[in-house]
C-alpha cells in the first residue's frame, strides 16, 4: 500500500533513504505527487529498520499529526532499486512542500538520524564499534562507555537591509552560477548567535551591522545544521566581498532581484518575508 504526502507531510509511513536521497515510487512535480514506496522491508534484506521516537522534549516532532514513532531504512549506496523507484534528493523534496518547516519535520528528523548513524559507527575516543544506547537516541561505546548524541551545528543566516530599502544578497563560490542568497556561517566556540551574525558579515563583506534581530529557525541536515535566521540593518563600512567564500555581493531592490535559492530553505523564507514587507 502506498502512503501519500497529505497537506505537506507524511502520515504513518516508512522513509527509505539512500545517501542524501529519499526513495520514491514516482518522480514528483509537486507536493501532490509525492509518494513513498510500499512498506516491503524484504526489498532490501541487507538493510536494517530503525525507529526514531517522534517525541522531542515532550512534543511531537511534527505538529500536524498525532506523533508516534518514525521508521526509516538506510538503503546501501550500491543497492539496485526496484523498477519504477527513484532516488530524489531530500533538498528537492523540501522544495516541493508548501510549508517545509512544519510539514517535513519528521522526514528531516529521520534523515538527520540516518546520516548520523552512518557517521558514528565507531567510538570517537577508543575506536571500538559503537552500540545503541537504551531509551534514548544516542550511541554507547561498549568498551569505554562514551556516549555520543546526534551532532547539531548551529549556523546563522541574515537578511541585511540599508536605508534605501534594499537587501544585501551575495553569491557564494559554492552556489549554482548566478544564484544569490544571504550571508551565512557557522557559530564558533564562545560566540552567541548575534556575535556570529556580526562576525560573519564583517568577514565576508566588510560591513558593520545594527538592529540584529532573531526571526526564525529551521533544522537543515545538510549535513547536520540548525539554521537560525536574523534580520539586521547596515551600520557602516564599504561593501567588499572577501573573494574566498563570497564572490560577489550587491544591494538589490525588490524589482531587480537575481536568481534566488529554491523554496524550502530558511534563506528563501527570509527573502520572501522581506519581499512581502514583513521584515
Secondary structure as UniProt FT lines:
FT   STRAND          3..6
FT   TURN            7..8
FT   STRAND          9..10
FT   STRAND          14..18
FT   TURN            19..20
FT   STRAND          21..24
FT   HELIX           31..33
FT   STRAND          35..36
FT   HELIX           41..44
FT   TURN            45..46
FT   STRAND          49..52
FT   STRAND          55..56
FT   TURN            57..58
FT   STRAND          59..60
FT   TURN            63..64
FT   STRAND          70..74
FT   TURN            77..78
FT   TURN            83..84
FT   STRAND          86..89
FT   HELIX           90..96
FT   TURN            98..99
FT   HELIX           100..103
FT   HELIX           105..119
FT   TURN            124..126
FT   STRAND          129..132
FT   TURN            134..135
FT   STRAND          138..141
FT   TURN            142..144
FT   STRAND          147..149
FT   STRAND          153..161
FT   TURN            163..164
FT   STRAND          167..172
FT   TURN            173..174
FT   TURN            177..178
FT   STRAND          179..181
FT   STRAND          183..186
FT   TURN            189..190
FT   HELIX           193..205
FT   STRAND          208..220
FT   TURN            221..224
FT   STRAND          225..236
FT   STRAND          246..252
FT   TURN            254..255
FT   STRAND          259..260
FT   TURN            263..264
FT   HELIX           266..275
FT   TURN            276..277
//
